[in-house]
Amino acid sequence: MPGVREIVAQLEKRLSAQFSGFRWAFEPVSSRHHTGEELRNPLHLVTTAFREKVARHWDVGILVTDAVIRGTTRPFTVAVPASALEVGVVSRSLFEGVDEDATKTASVIIYLLGSLWGLAPAKDGAMHLPELPERMDDITPVDFGGNEAEWLKCRLAEIADTRLEETAAGSLRRNLPLFYLRSLRANFRGIARDVLGYRPWWQPFRLARLTAAAVIAMLFVFLGAEAWELGFHLAPGVLVAGALLSVFVSTAVIYSGQNLSEIAPVGTLTEQLARTRIVLFLCVLIGMLSLGVVLFALSFLVATFIPTAQLETWTGQVPDPGALSRFSTFTAMLGVLAGALGGYLEDNDNLKARFFFDEEL
């Protein structure tokens, strides 16, 4: 791709100057085996960048394309960071005909790197990009601020650590549970930052089919006297165990059913791949737990509006707060399991975009 060497030169100059304590290595790779539709699909580009990153053992992968990227939440997008995968995508389409194309593209990549490493967008500086696409030509090269630079130095020190597969722990890759636990311990802070950055507790409000299936199932439970009686009389310990089990089962159904773990070529497990899978699994897990909490609150609220005499007739018990809580836990448990079915039926590209993309710029 024309101009790639100029972009790399800009990146090396700017990053080496500001983070001189680290050695920067860039490996440009060209790929021409893509259709026009694939080049417009941000999910395809992100997964392509991730596969290259894993196969070539890079710390970060940035894919640059001249195509106009089709957005999932907007008509088109300029850049997409995916911190769970540690990759980003940049479109140079808005810079065509601009003399400082390499400089401006490098500035967008600098923004992506900051985003991938835990920095939030800002009103100015390196972590600021114009909100309007037509203003992208106004981008100027700016270094990271003092606090941002200190944060990145700590983050880069973590990334520069020797990977598990390069140490004696690499022999543990045949013992998958132990290798994942070691990867979690080695990347705990980075994994926690990525998971929190995705705000997975908002997933019930982002995945329409999942939430609709859960709410519909819960409403059907409200219509049966037998369900009320069962919910009122189940032991609290049984309900808590059932609720936790439903969250884990639904998480496993969505994670495996949507093939979220199948994001890299079949091959040897690496620390980076293990880390990415842990982030995605935790995002799904927290999302399903959030769904359960929302359904519990909604069920408890609705139950308080049903006449007390009617509930006594159905259940043979006074509907005190404890009884309503047990019933709400029961309905939330069933709703979460139904939500797993809705998540399984969710459009694969839409669901992956929700979990993979930090934002669309």
N, C-alpha and C positions, 0 to 999 in steps of 0.2 A: 504494500500500500504506500503510495507516495506520501512523503512527509513523516513517516514513522521514525526514521532516524533522527529527524529534527526534534520530534516530540521526546524521544528517549534522551537526547542531549539536554533538552530543557529540564527534564525531570532530574537527571543525574546532577546537573549543575545546582539546581535549587535545593534538592534534598541533601546533597553532600555538604553544601555550604551551611545549612541550618542544623544538620545532625551529623557533624563530622566524626563523632565517636563511633559511627557504624559504617560498615562497608556495604555499599549498594551495588547490586549486580542486576542487570537488565538483560532479558533474553527475548528479543522480538521474534515472533513466529507468525507466518502468514498462512491463512487458510482460505481456499477459494471454493471448497466443496459445499456450497450452501445455495439453496434456491432463494429467489427474491422474497418469498413469503417467510422463510426461516430467518432471513436477515432483518425482517420487520418485527419478528416475534421476540419480545424482550426475555421471555422465559427460556426460549431456545438458546438465545445468546448467553444468558447467565449460566445455564447448565453446560454449554459448550466451554465457557471460560473455566468453570469448575473442573470439568474433566481434564482440560489441559493442565490446570494447576496441580491436580493430584498426580497425573501421569508424569509430569516433569519435576515434581517435588518442589514447587515454588511456595513461597510464603503467601503471596498474593497474586491474583491474576486479574488483569484489566483488559477487556476486549474493546477494541476501537473499530468502528465501522463507519462507512460513508453513507449507509442507508438511513432513511428516516424510520426511526423505531416507533412502532405502534404501541401506544400506552394501553394499560388495562383499566385505568380509571380516568384517562384523559385521551384526547384524539392522538397525540404523539408525545414522545418524551425525548429529552436530550441525554439523560444519564440515569442509571439505576444502580444503587449500591445494594449489595446482599451480604451483610456482615456475617450471617450464619455460615455462608459458604466461603467467605473471605475473597469475594470477587466483585467486580463492577463492570458496567458496560457504558460506553460513551459513543454518542453519535456526533460525527463532524458535519452533518448535513447543514447545520445552520451557519457554519463558518466558511462555506464555499465562497471563493472569490475574495476572501479577506487575507490581507498580507500577513497578519500575525496569527495565522491558523494554528501553527505548532504551539505558540505561546499560550493561546487561549485554550486549546485542547489540553495542554499540560496543566493549566490552572484548574480545569474541571477534574482532571485526574487527581490533582492534589486534594481537591475537595472530597473526592471519593475515598481516597486513602484515609483522610481524617475521619470520615464517617465510618469506614470499616473498622477503624481503631478506637472508636468510642466517643468521638467528638460530636457535639450537637451543632446544628446550623446556627449561624450568628448573623447579626445585622451588618457586620462589616468584617474585613479581614479575609483570611484564606477560606474560612468556613461560611462564606457568603456567596450565593449565586443569585442573579436576577430572577425574580419570579416570572416575568414575562419573557417568552422565548425570543421575541424580537429585540430584547435588550441584551442578549447574550454577547453581542459584539462589544459591549461595554466592559467586559471582563478584563481585569488587569492583574498581572502577577503580584501576589502579596504573600509574605511569609506568615507562618503561624505566630500568634501572639505568645507572650511569655508563659502564661498558665497553660495554654494549649501545647506549647513546645515541651514543657516539663511533663505534662501528662503523656505525650507521645514518646518521650524518652523512656519512661517507665514501661509503656506498652511495648516499645520496640525491644527493650531488654528481655521481656518475657518471650517475644517472638523469636529472638536470637538464641534462646536456650536450646541445647541439644535435644533433638526429638527422641521419643522413647524407642523407636525402631533402630536408632543409631547407638543405643546403649545396650547393656546387658538385659534390660527389660524387654528388648525386642523379641527375645525368645518366648515371651508370654503371649505372642499373637495367636498361638494355637489355642490358648486358654482365653476365649473371647470375653467372658465376664470380667476376669481379672485385668485384661488389657484395657477394657473400657473404664474400669474403676481407676486404674493408674492414669489414664488419659484425663479423667475428670479431676483427679487430684492435681495433676500437672498444670491444668488450664482452668482451675476453678474460678478465679476472678474474671478471666476473659469470657468464660462460658456464662457466668452470672450476668456480666454486662451485656452480652449479646441477647440473652433471654429477656432481660428487663427492657432492652432497647426495642424489642419487637412488641412489647405490651400485649402479651398473649391473652390477658384477661378480657380484652375487647373482642376476642374471636367470636363469641356468641352473637355479637351485633354485626359482624362482618360476613359471616357465612350463613346466607339466608336459608338454604335447604336444611342445614343442620339444625338451626334454631326452630324453624317451622315444624320439622318432624317432632322435636322435643315438646314443643308447646301443644301440638295437636294430641300427642299421646297423653299428656298431662290432663287436657280437657276431657278426654274420654274417661279417664279415671274418676273425675269429679261426678260423672253421671251415674255411677254404679254404687248402690248401697253396700254391696259386698266389699268393694274397694275401701270405702270409708271404715267399715267394721274391721277389716284386716289391718288397715293402717293404724287405727286407734289402739289395737291390742298387740301389735308386734313389740317385742322387747327392745329397749333402746340399744343394747349391745348388738342385737341382730341387725337393726337398722343402720347403725354406724358401719358395721362390717360390710353390709350389703351396699351402702353408698360408696365406700372406698373401693370395693371390688368393681362396682359399675363404672367408676371413673377409670380404673386401670384397664378394664376390658374394652371400654369404648375407645380409649387412647390407642390400645393395641390394634383394634379393628381399623381405625382411621389411618394410623401410621403405616400398617402393612397393606391395607386395602388400597390406599392411594400411592403406594410404592415410594414413600418419602425417603426411605433408606437407599433406594436404588438410584443414586445420583452420581455414581462413578463407575468406570469400567470394572469388570470383575478382575480382581487381582489381590495382591497382598494388602492387608489392613495396615493403615498408617495412623499416626497420632492425629494428623489433621482431619482425616476422614472420620475417625472415631469421635473427635471433638464436634464435627459438624452434625453427625447423627445424634449425639447427646443433646445438642442445642435444639434440634428439630423435635426430638422426642419430648423434651421438657416443655417446649412451646405448646405442643398438642396436649400434654398432660395438664398444664396450667389452664389452657383453654377449656378443657372438659370440666375441670374443677370449678372454674368460673361459671360455666353453664349450670352446674349443679347448684351453686350458691344462688344464681339468679332465679332458677326454677323454684328453689325452696322459698325464697322471699316472695315470689309471685303467688305460689300456692298458699302460703300462710296468709297473705293479704286477702286473697279471694275467699279463703275459708272463713275468715272473720265476718264476712258479709252474709253468710248462709244462716238462716234462722236457727237458733239454739234448739228449739223444739224439734225441728226436722232432723237435726243431727242426732239428738237423743233417740228418736224413733229408729233411725238407721243403725246406730251403733250400740244402743243400750247403755250409753255412758255420757256423763256431762262433758261437753267439749271445752275443757279447761286448756290453758296455754300449752301444757305438757302434751295433751292428746293431739292438739292441732300441730304441734311441732313434729310429733311422730308421724302423723299423716302427711305433712309437708315433706318430710324426709323420704317417705315411701314414694310419693308422687315424683319427687325430684330424681330419685334413683331410677324409676321407670322412664322418666323423661330423658335422662342422660343416655340410657341404653338406646332409646328411640333416636336420639340425636346422633348416635354413632352410625345408625343406618342412613340417616340423612347426610352425614358427612361422607359416608361411603359412596353415596350417589351424587355428591357434589362434583361439579365439573372439575376434572383433574387439573387443568391449567389454572383455573381460577383459585383453587385451594392452594396449589403450590406457589402461585404468585403472592398470595396472602402471607404465606409462611417464609418465603425466600426474600422478598423485596423489603428493604427498609423504607423506601419511598420512591416516587417517580418524579424526576426533576424536569 
